[in-house]
Amino acid sequence: MIHSSGPVRATSVALPVRTAPASPVLLPRPQVRPSSVPFARDLAAHGDRVALHTPTGVVTYRALAERVAATAECLGRVRRLVLVAGANRDDALVTYLAALSAGHPVLLVPGDSDDGIASLTAAYAPDVVARPGADGAWTLDEHHPGTAHTLHPDLALLLSTSGSTGSPKLVRLSHENVQANAESIATYLGITDSDRAATTLPMHYCYGLSVIHSHLLRGAGLLLTERSVTDDAFWAEFRAARATSLAGVPYTFDLLDRIGFDRMELPRLRRITQAGGRLAPERVARYAELGRRRGWDLFVMYGQTEATARMAYLPPHLAATRPEAVGIPIPGGSFRLRPLDDHDHGHGPDQGHGPGVGELMYSGPNVMLGYAESPADLALGRSLTELHTGDLARQAPDGLYEIVGRRSRFAKILGLRIDPQRVEAALEGHGVKAYCAGDGDELAITVGGTAADEPRLRRLAAASCGLPPRAVRLRALPETDLPRLPTGKPDYAAVRRLTRPTAPPSTTAPSPTTAPAPTSKTPPSAQAPSTASPTARSTATSSHPPVDMRAAGTGNTPADKRVAADEHRSAGERPSAGRPTAHDRHSTARLRALYAEILDRTDVTDDSSFVGLGGDSLCYVEMSLCLEQALGTLPSDWHTRPIRDLVPATAASARTETRPAATRAGIRRTLETGIALRAVGIVLIVGSHIQLFTLQGAAHILIGVAGHNFARFHLTEAEHRVRVRHLWRSIARIALPSAAWITAAVLATGLYDPANALLLNSLLDQGPERHEWHYWFIEALLYFLVALALLLAFPLLDRLERRHAFGVPLALLAIGLLGRYDVAGLAPARFHLGPTVVFWLFALGWAAARATTPRRRLLLTAVLLLATPGLFQPDQQLRTAVVITGLALLIWVPTLPSLGPVNRLAGLLASSSLYIYLTHFQVYPHLQHGFPALALLASLAVGIAYAAVATRVTRAVRRLSALSGPGAAPERRTT
């Protein structure tokens, strides 16, 4: 039933028809113009096949057709302009199809923006507005009893143009446009009625809409979901629906990388499509190769809203070898290259881009009727037959088209014509993500990086385009916080604002004590619930690819916050949660300061995580104890969670009680098994060396713990180069303090030789002297980490580990067992201390961190029980039992019951365990015979002190390096 909108109904009259000059049509049109879109009208022809998989069940094509017909009846027989708030829900889709099937033109807008709906309602005075009501129920609000418009017979659909956020400029699409593009897409993708596609993109975005069109055309199924690809529940739905197709924009692929998509088992996946912006060629090639191995095809596509959706595609068999190309025209379409003139580029033809470059022009039955900027334009017919894409392209000898630049993005700076896209590509060639835009007489650039990188990157950017560095304004941000539109494309207006010397007071750069800066783990969706605050939603009319803003934190980057005064993208709300309270902001500010202090980082935001900031086992314990003191109780996966996710539970209780969390929780705590083993282990090692007691085996347990921590802190979801960089940084944090101390010991005691100082004794000197083997543990650990860093530097091996998270350490465990039994004869004189002999323990700990099922844990326990006996001398049965017990705890028991004071003591010992091990050999001999207990305490104290000194020196060196790096001379900073 249609409900009158009452007082909000706009007064309007029928508008006169405004004619446009007739233009010849390049492709023949049908003799009878369709009054509706055929695939929407003929849904019932697919019978009882499943059309929709929804959260409440499945809907067959027959049932869908009945609902569409009923809704079309409600819309009436007079053609009317129907505004539909797009969302991946069945009632929105039913209304949309009902309008198309009955010939009513649809104005499709983002369903998550009250401001956008209001803006376009005011601009175009739709006759009917279909959207969720205040209670979430779907409503049809009638604004005019008939129609207030003169509507052209061909007009079927109105979509916002790319880049027109906040503007009423719309693309006018005909029934033929919609049908023809759906047929072309279904043809080159090979869609059949056995396919099922997930709605990973919003319905109001032309790419997401094309997925719906092309599958309904062929009687295929749709998984209607508003979940993010980062949500485990999305993949549960995907598998349950037996989905075969996945669509994504470049940012979607960023998210897929983060969640370890290449490790997922999706046996029914047939194709992945990519559009909505350029995906780096190396990533195209990588996903194409992944698809080849896993049995699905990658289709890279090119299009614009003005072409209904698609203009070109790259055949899957060429994706690996020609990843830089956009491909060939879609069926029924054609390209030509319009020659450039002096107005389009520098001086002389094709200057700066090579021969054969021109503006890409597209023709086909999917070319729009034209633009609309007011209701009067809805009466217009076709005003163009060929589309100026605005992209500069060339056709390669193999017939494939390549985009080389964007005509409209050229900037004239200091008399030079600059192509910002080429600057972006140049920086990308150095591994730097960048967004670049001309701004008057300067080039504005935001890059992924830190403030210390800015001078070097400014010089690189200037050199790439021939400008002096003074003409380049560059600002570094965490890569996930680079300014993006609500659709995921670069926000070049924000790039210009962020790099200018002056800004409003609210535009403070992110720091450990300033406003939050969410990233991909913030869950606001591209189709956010309608109950979200209007300021949390993006302005209405963008048709850029919405990236999967359900995971992207759209509108919540530091860039967005710094331009909040003039854009409605400033909200940091979680869905349906309203704005963060003052307590939330204060809590997150304290945590940011804590992370910044312990990890020595200046780029901490609310969405930073411990592992994302490069945290490792050396600072993990200190951080966990400080957080526990601040928050009370920590989740087991706190090290992977963003800071904002650690606050809500504490903040909520703080709003209802005034006592500190720690007081309310009492002194009961839990202690991670790995921390407990490190704390107890170092005491057992030192005490046994002093002969205060004899309980050996702890060092071998700690080798396993080191492998466990390696998997947790270094094999994260970070991109490849970040992983490797963090690993080398951790190696340096172990090697440099160790080499410094041992060198001093070599000079002071004469007990060691230079091989010990160089940490090479295990490789160069294999004598049986006990003191020369004091540092076997540190040497073995460094050998393992260096070897793994070198292996993981190869992208293929990095991808292999991501894909087979448990299989890789299990394979290394098998290799390690060959060393355990010295098959190659590499064991040193002190057998149980050789790196090749103990590597299996490291691999076992690594595998334990990846053992997510009881069956896997049982397998590792069996290996432990079988391989540990015989590692030590026959009379060291207790030592064998200690190792088995400790590693079994690591495999099976993630946490142990504890008390607050015990946790603080254990944390102090565990975080200093490496340094205690390093220094105790020079401490305890002076007190061992007369005061063994005092020798133990002194050894622990000296190690703790050296840990504090090493940490401070490391931080000071890092700061000094940042200040004295290349181009670090004082210069004006922009805020």
Sequence and secondary structure as in RCSB ss.txt:
>XXXX:A:sequence
MIHSSGPVRATSVALPVRTAPASPVLLPRPQVRPSSVPFARDLAAHGDRVALHTPTGVVTYRALAERVAATAECL
GRVRRLVLVAGANRDDALVTYLAALSAGHPVLLVPGDSDDGIASLTAAYAPDVVARPGADGAWTLDEHHPGTAHT
LHPDLALLLSTSGSTGSPKLVRLSHENVQANAESIATYLGITDSDRAATTLPMHYCYGLSVIHSHLLRGAGLLLT
ERSVTDDAFWAEFRAARATSLAGVPYTFDLLDRIGFDRMELPRLRRITQAGGRLAPERVARYAELGRRRGWDLFV
MYGQTEATARMAYLPPHLAATRPEAVGIPIPGGSFRLRPLDDHDHGHGPDQGHGPGVGELMYSGPNVMLGYAESP
ADLALGRSLTELHTGDLARQAPDGLYEIVGRRSRFAKILGLRIDPQRVEAALEGHGVKAYCAGDGDELAITVGGT
AADEPRLRRLAAASCGLPPRAVRLRALPETDLPRLPTGKPDYAAVRRLTRPTAPPSTTAPSPTTAPAPTSKTPPS
AQAPSTASPTARSTATSSHPPVDMRAAGTGNTPADKRVAADEHRSAGERPSAGRPTAHDRHSTARLRALYAEILD
RTDVTDDSSFVGLGGDSLCYVEMSLCLEQALGTLPSDWHTRPIRDLVPATAASARTETRPAATRAGIRRTLETGI
ALRAVGIVLIVGSHIQLFTLQGAAHILIGVAGHNFARFHLTEAEHRVRVRHLWRSIARIALPSAAWITAAVLATG
LYDPANALLLNSLLDQGPERHEWHYWFIEALLYFLVALALLLAFPLLDRLERRHAFGVPLALLAIGLLGRYDVAG
LAPARFHLGPTVVFWLFALGWAAARATTPRRRLLLTAVLLLATPGLFQPDQQLRTAVVITGLALLIWVPTLPSLG
PVNRLAGLLASSSLYIYLTHFQVYPHLQHGFPALALLASLAVGIAYAAVATRVTRAVRRLSALSGPGAAPERRTT
>XXXX:A:secstr
 EEE GGG                 SS   SS  SS HHHHTGGGGTTSEEEEETTEEEEHHHHHHHHHHHHHHH
 SS   EEEEE SSHHHHHHHHHHHHHT  EEEEETT HHHHHHHHHHH  SEEEEE TTS EEEEESSSS SS 
  TTEEEEEE TT TT   EEEEEHHHHHHHHHHHHHHHT  TT EEE  S TTSHHHHHHHHHHHHTT EEE  
   TTSHHHHHHHHHTT  EEEE HHHHHHHHHTTGGG   TT  EEEE SS   HHHHHHHHHHHHHHT EEEE
EE  GGGSS SEEE GGGTTT TT  BEE TT EEEEEE  TTTSSSSTTTTT TT EEEEEESTTS SEEESSG
GGGG     SEEEEEEEEEE TTS EEEEEEGGG EEETTEEE HHHHHHHHHTTT  EEEEEETTEEEEEEES 
GGGHHHHHHHHHHHHT  GGGEEEEEE GGGS B TTSSB HHHHHHHHSS   TT     TTS     TT    
TT  TTS GGGS  TT  S  TTHHHHTTT SHHHHHTTTTSS      TTS S  HHHHHHHHHHHHHHHHHHT
 S   TT  TTTTT  HHHHHHHHHHHHHHHS   TTGGGS HHHHSHHHHHHHHH  S HHHHHTTEEEEEHHH
HHHHHHHHHHHHHHHTSS    HHHHHHHHHHHHHHHHTSSSS HHHHHHHHHHHHHHHHHHHHHHHHHHHHHHS
SS HHHHTT HHHH     TGGGTTHHHHHHHHHHHHHHHHHTSHHHHHHHHH TTHHHHHHHHHHHHHHTTTTS
   SSGGG HHHHHHHHHHHHHHHH  SHHHHHHHHHHHHHHSTTSS TT HHHHHHHHHHHHHHHH SEEEEEH
HHHHHHHHHHHTHHHHHHHGGGTGGGTTTT HHHHHHHHHHHHHHHHHHHHHHHHHHHHHHHHHSTT S      
